[in-house]
Amino acid sequence: MLKRLVTGFVLATAVAATAAAQDLPKAQFKVIGLNSPTPVSIHDELPFWRKTLPEASKGAINADITPLDQMGIDDKTMLRLLKLGVMDFGAMDISKMAGDDPRFEACDLAGLTLDPDKARAACAAYRDVLDRQMQKNWNTRLLAFGGNTPQVFWCKDVIGGLDAFKGKKVRVFNNTMRDFLGGVGASAVSMAFAEVVPALSAGVVDCGVTGSLSGNTAGWTEVTKSIYPMSLGWSINVLAVNLDSWKRLDPKTQAFLLEQLKAYEDKMWQTIKTTTAEAENCNTGKQPCTMGKLAKTTIVPVKPEEAETHKKLVEGAVLAGWAKRCGAACAKEWNDTVGKALGLKAPTP
């Protein structure tokens, strides 16, 4: 009897879900996504829009998604384009928007968190602040957080350790990394992801910061000899929607999308754990390496005293630099959210 009841419940649930999906009105979205060579684009984002949503909606919801690098778009303009309604949905590295609002780098300050769970907790604590700012000033709604493998140093030659960065030119992609590099005497060079391989090859920069697996899948192993795995963050990305596009949707479609996006966010963070675990294997030619390419790169270990210097730089130069850009009220809000979640305190200038 119990077996029949359980079977009946499962069938009823499946039928209800199918009916709900079939009841959805047709919707076609324009989406601009993340850089195409990154693991999050390859394993999470493109499959979500091209396969998961159409299948889960029984064909009602479809999307035309193009990664931003394939459209020749500058990362820093993504939020502005979304505000203008150039696309319905857009995914972007949130820290690259910090020139418009320093809050956009607040939950992924350089070196702030050293494991995926803490990175997610920091951004979850700050989610309402970011969504508020996006709705208030950018006509967009924040829908999901994701990320990449730890942002580490990829160098043209074999680097000697943290002290060896003094005087070196290092590619970065946000202000908070610039604060960190200033603390070790390196010169920060802002550069788009797609420009880094030729810049490293030509010696325009000595090293570049990107994900421990993103660099692998984007071909950085072909122009670098070493990786210094000191983390400068997670390249946190957000998926957001133009508010006008969102408000036009049927309530059933909105509810369906929010449910799917919760699962999508969970999947992105699970992928980060897998790719982070595999990165060193892929970069040094070992198995298992299912999500990258086998390469022969020297991993230069971070010494205990260098890890202590890292901690001091994060709690000093990085937090102080960001707090100065954001202001006293902003820093206080950070202390009440991200700081509380991590047990840290930013100065309130």
C-alpha positions as CSV (number, residue, x, y, z in Angstrom):
1,M,0.0,0.0,0.0
2,L,2.8,2.4,1.0
3,K,4.7,1.6,-2.2
4,R,1.6,2.4,-4.3
5,L,1.1,5.7,-2.4
6,V,4.8,6.7,-2.9
7,T,4.6,5.7,-6.6
8,G,1.4,7.6,-7.0
9,F,2.9,10.7,-5.3
10,V,6.0,10.6,-7.6
11,L,3.8,10.2,-10.7
12,A,1.5,13.0,-9.6
13,T,4.5,15.3,-8.9
14,A,6.0,14.5,-12.3
15,V,2.7,15.1,-14.1
16,A,2.2,18.4,-12.2
17,A,5.7,19.5,-13.2
18,T,5.1,18.5,-16.8
19,A,1.8,20.3,-16.8
20,A,3.3,23.4,-15.3
21,A,6.0,23.4,-17.9
22,Q,3.6,22.9,-20.7
23,D,1.4,25.7,-19.4
24,L,4.2,28.2,-19.7
25,P,3.7,30.8,-22.4
26,K,6.4,30.9,-25.1
27,A,9.4,33.1,-24.4
28,Q,12.5,33.8,-26.4
29,F,15.4,35.6,-24.7
30,K,18.6,37.3,-25.8
31,V,21.5,36.6,-23.5
32,I,25.1,37.7,-23.5
33,G,27.3,35.4,-21.4
34,L,30.7,35.1,-19.9
35,N,34.0,34.6,-21.6
36,S,33.7,31.4,-23.7
37,P,37.0,29.7,-22.7
38,T,36.2,29.7,-19.0
39,P,35.0,26.5,-17.3
40,V,31.9,28.2,-15.9
41,S,30.9,29.1,-19.5
42,I,31.7,25.7,-20.9
43,H,30.2,23.4,-18.2
44,D,27.4,25.5,-16.6
45,E,26.3,28.6,-18.5
46,L,26.0,27.4,-22.1
47,P,24.3,24.1,-21.2
48,F,21.9,25.9,-18.9
49,W,20.6,28.2,-21.6
50,R,20.8,25.9,-24.6
51,K,19.7,22.6,-23.0
52,T,18.4,22.8,-19.4
53,L,15.9,25.6,-19.8
54,P,14.4,24.4,-23.1
55,E,14.0,20.9,-21.9
56,A,12.7,21.8,-18.4
57,S,10.1,24.1,-20.0
58,K,9.1,21.6,-22.6
59,G,10.2,23.9,-25.3
60,A,8.4,27.0,-24.0
61,I,11.5,28.9,-23.1
62,N,14.4,29.3,-25.5
63,A,17.4,31.6,-25.5
64,D,19.9,33.0,-28.0
65,I,23.1,33.1,-25.9
66,T,26.5,34.5,-27.2
67,P,29.6,34.8,-25.0
68,L,30.7,38.4,-24.7
69,D,34.2,37.7,-26.2
70,Q,32.6,36.3,-29.3
71,M,30.7,39.6,-29.7
72,G,33.8,41.7,-29.1
73,I,32.3,43.4,-26.0
74,D,34.4,45.0,-23.3
75,D,33.6,43.2,-20.0
76,K,33.3,46.6,-18.1
77,T,30.4,47.7,-20.3
78,M,28.1,44.7,-19.6
79,L,26.0,46.3,-16.9
80,R,25.5,49.4,-19.0
81,L,24.4,47.3,-21.9
82,L,22.0,45.4,-19.7
83,K,20.5,48.6,-18.3
84,L,19.9,49.8,-21.9
85,G,18.1,46.6,-22.7
86,V,20.6,45.5,-25.4
87,M,20.0,42.0,-24.0
88,D,17.4,40.5,-21.6
89,F,19.9,38.6,-19.4
90,G,23.6,39.2,-19.0
91,A,26.3,37.4,-17.0
92,M,29.4,39.4,-15.9
93,D,32.4,39.3,-13.6
94,I,30.9,41.7,-11.0
95,S,34.3,43.1,-9.9
96,K,34.8,44.6,-13.3
97,M,31.8,46.8,-12.7
98,A,33.5,48.4,-9.7
99,G,34.5,51.5,-11.7
100,D,30.8,52.4,-11.6
101,D,30.2,51.4,-8.0
102,P,32.9,50.0,-5.6
103,R,30.3,47.8,-4.0
104,F,30.5,45.5,-7.0
105,E,33.9,44.1,-5.8
106,A,33.0,44.0,-2.1
107,C,32.3,40.3,-1.6
108,D,35.4,39.2,-3.7
109,L,38.1,41.6,-2.6
110,A,41.6,40.2,-3.6
111,G,42.4,37.3,-1.3
112,L,39.4,37.8,0.9
113,T,38.3,34.1,1.0
114,L,40.4,31.0,0.4
115,D,37.7,28.3,-0.1
116,P,34.5,28.2,-2.2
117,D,32.1,27.8,0.7
118,K,33.4,31.0,2.3
119,A,33.4,32.8,-1.0
120,R,29.7,31.9,-1.5
121,A,28.9,32.9,2.1
122,A,30.5,36.3,1.7
123,C,28.5,37.0,-1.5
124,A,25.3,35.6,0.0
125,A,25.7,38.0,2.9
126,Y,26.0,40.9,0.5
127,R,23.4,39.8,-2.0
128,D,20.7,42.2,-0.9
129,V,23.1,45.2,-1.1
130,L,24.1,44.3,-4.6
131,D,20.6,43.7,-5.8
132,R,19.5,47.0,-4.2
133,Q,22.2,48.9,-6.1
134,M,21.5,47.1,-9.4
135,Q,17.7,47.8,-9.2
136,K,18.2,51.4,-8.0
137,N,20.8,52.5,-10.5
138,W,21.0,50.0,-13.3
139,N,17.4,48.8,-14.0
140,T,18.5,45.2,-13.4
141,R,17.8,42.5,-11.0
142,L,20.4,40.1,-9.6
143,L,19.4,36.5,-10.1
144,A,22.4,34.2,-9.4
145,F,26.0,34.2,-8.2
146,G,28.7,32.0,-9.6
147,G,32.5,32.0,-9.8
148,N,35.7,30.5,-11.1
149,T,38.7,28.6,-9.7
150,P,41.0,30.6,-7.5
151,Q,42.6,33.6,-9.3
152,V,46.3,32.9,-9.3
153,F,49.5,34.1,-10.9
154,W,50.5,32.7,-14.3
155,C,54.1,33.7,-15.2
156,K,56.1,33.7,-18.4
157,D,59.1,32.4,-16.5
158,V,59.5,30.3,-13.3
159,I,58.8,32.8,-10.5
160,G,60.8,32.7,-7.3
161,G,58.0,33.5,-4.8
162,L,56.1,36.5,-3.6
163,D,59.2,38.8,-3.3
164,A,60.0,38.1,-6.9
165,F,56.9,40.1,-8.0
166,K,58.6,43.4,-7.1
167,G,59.0,45.4,-10.2
168,K,57.1,42.9,-12.4
169,K,54.3,43.9,-14.7
170,V,51.2,41.8,-13.8
171,R,47.9,41.7,-15.6
172,V,44.9,42.2,-13.3
173,F,41.2,42.9,-14.0
174,N,40.0,44.9,-11.0
175,N,41.0,47.6,-8.5
176,T,41.2,45.4,-5.5
177,M,43.9,43.2,-7.2
178,R,45.7,46.5,-7.9
179,D,45.7,47.3,-4.2
180,F,47.2,43.9,-3.4
181,L,50.0,44.2,-6.0
182,G,50.8,47.6,-4.8
183,G,51.6,46.0,-1.5
184,V,54.2,43.7,-3.0
185,G,55.8,46.4,-5.2
186,A,54.4,45.0,-8.6
187,S,53.0,47.1,-11.4
188,A,49.3,46.2,-12.2
189,V,48.3,46.3,-15.8
190,S,44.6,46.2,-16.6
191,M,43.9,44.0,-19.6
192,A,40.9,42.1,-21.1
193,F,41.0,38.3,-20.8
194,A,41.3,37.7,-24.5
195,E,44.3,40.0,-24.8
196,V,46.5,38.2,-22.2
197,V,48.0,35.3,-24.2
198,P,49.5,37.5,-26.9
199,A,50.6,40.0,-24.2
200,L,52.4,37.2,-22.2
201,S,53.9,35.8,-25.4
202,A,55.3,39.2,-26.4
203,G,56.5,40.1,-22.9
204,V,54.2,43.1,-22.5
205,V,53.4,41.6,-19.1
206,D,55.5,39.2,-17.0
207,C,52.6,37.5,-15.3
208,G,48.8,37.5,-15.4
209,V,46.1,36.7,-12.9
210,T,43.3,34.4,-13.8
211,G,41.6,31.2,-12.6
212,S,43.8,28.1,-12.0
213,L,41.7,26.3,-14.6
214,S,40.5,29.2,-16.6
215,G,44.0,29.9,-17.7
216,N,44.4,26.3,-18.7
217,T,41.3,26.1,-20.8
218,A,42.1,29.4,-22.5
219,G,45.6,28.4,-23.5
220,W,47.8,30.2,-21.0
221,T,49.8,27.1,-20.4
222,E,51.3,27.6,-23.9
223,V,52.9,31.0,-23.0
224,T,53.7,30.5,-19.3
225,K,56.2,28.3,-17.4
226,S,54.9,28.6,-13.8
227,I,51.9,29.2,-11.6
228,Y,52.2,30.8,-8.2
229,P,48.9,29.6,-6.5
230,M,48.4,32.5,-4.1
231,S,44.7,33.3,-4.4
232,L,43.5,36.8,-5.3
233,G,39.8,35.9,-5.3
234,W,37.3,33.9,-7.3
235,S,36.3,36.1,-10.2
236,I,32.7,36.1,-8.9
237,N,30.1,36.4,-11.7
238,V,26.5,37.4,-11.5
239,L,23.6,36.6,-13.8
240,A,21.2,39.6,-14.0
241,V,18.1,40.5,-15.9
242,N,16.9,43.8,-17.3
243,L,14.0,44.8,-15.1
244,D,11.7,45.8,-18.0
245,S,12.3,42.4,-19.6
246,W,11.6,40.7,-16.3
247,K,8.3,42.7,-15.6
248,R,7.0,41.7,-19.0
249,L,7.1,38.0,-18.1
250,D,4.1,36.0,-17.1
251,P,4.2,35.3,-13.3
252,K,4.3,31.6,-14.0
253,T,7.4,32.1,-16.2
254,Q,9.1,34.2,-13.5
255,A,8.4,31.5,-10.8
256,F,9.7,28.8,-13.2
257,L,12.9,30.8,-13.9
258,L,13.6,31.5,-10.3
259,E,13.4,27.8,-9.4
260,Q,15.7,26.9,-12.3
261,L,18.1,29.6,-11.4
262,K,18.5,28.4,-7.9
263,A,19.5,25.0,-9.2
264,Y,21.8,26.7,-11.7
265,E,23.6,28.6,-9.0
266,D,24.0,25.5,-6.9
267,K,25.5,23.7,-9.9
268,M,28.0,26.5,-10.6
269,W,29.4,26.3,-7.0
270,Q,29.6,22.5,-7.3
271,T,31.6,22.9,-10.6
272,I,34.0,25.3,-8.8
273,K,34.8,22.6,-6.3
274,T,35.5,20.1,-9.0
275,T,37.5,22.4,-11.2
276,T,39.5,23.7,-8.2
277,A,40.3,20.1,-7.2
278,E,41.4,19.2,-10.7
279,A,43.3,22.4,-11.7
280,E,46.7,21.3,-10.4
281,N,46.4,17.9,-12.0
282,C,45.6,19.4,-15.4
283,N,48.4,22.1,-15.2
284,T,51.0,19.5,-14.2
285,G,50.0,16.7,-16.6
286,K,48.3,14.3,-14.2
287,Q,45.0,12.5,-14.0
288,P,42.2,13.0,-13.2
289,C,41.8,15.9,-15.5
290,T,38.3,15.8,-17.0
291,M,37.6,19.6,-17.2
292,G,40.8,21.0,-18.6
293,K,43.8,20.1,-20.8
294,L,46.9,18.2,-19.7
295,A,49.9,20.6,-19.5
296,K,53.4,20.8,-18.0
297,T,53.6,23.9,-15.8
298,T,55.7,24.3,-12.7
299,I,53.7,25.0,-9.5
300,V,55.7,27.3,-7.2
301,P,54.5,26.5,-3.7
302,V,53.4,29.4,-1.4
303,K,55.6,29.4,1.7
304,P,54.1,29.7,5.2
305,E,55.6,33.1,5.7
306,E,54.2,34.2,2.3
307,A,50.7,33.0,3.3
308,E,51.1,35.2,6.4
309,T,52.1,38.2,4.3
310,H,49.0,37.5,2.1
311,K,46.8,37.7,5.2
312,K,48.3,41.0,6.3
313,L,48.0,42.5,2.8
314,V,44.3,41.5,2.6
315,E,43.5,42.9,6.1
316,G,45.6,46.0,5.4
317,A,46.1,47.3,1.9
318,V,43.2,45.5,0.3
319,L,40.5,46.4,2.8
320,A,41.8,49.9,3.4
321,G,42.0,50.6,-0.4
322,W,38.5,49.4,-1.0
323,A,37.0,51.2,2.0
324,K,38.6,54.5,0.9
325,R,37.0,54.1,-2.6
326,C,33.6,53.2,-1.2
327,G,33.3,55.6,1.8
328,A,32.5,55.3,5.5
329,A,28.8,54.4,5.2
330,C,29.6,51.7,2.6
331,A,32.4,50.3,4.7
332,K,30.0,50.1,7.7
333,E,27.5,48.2,5.7
334,W,30.2,45.8,4.6
335,N,31.2,45.2,8.2
336,D,27.5,44.4,9.0
337,T,27.3,41.9,6.2
338,V,30.4,40.4,4.6
339,G,32.6,41.4,7.5
340,K,30.2,39.7,10.0
341,A,30.1,36.5,7.9
342,L,33.9,36.3,7.7
343,G,35.0,37.8,11.1
344,L,36.7,40.8,9.5
345,K,36.4,44.6,9.8
346,A,37.0,47.2,7.2
347,P,38.2,50.7,8.3
348,T,35.4,53.3,8.2
349,P,37.3,56.4,6.9
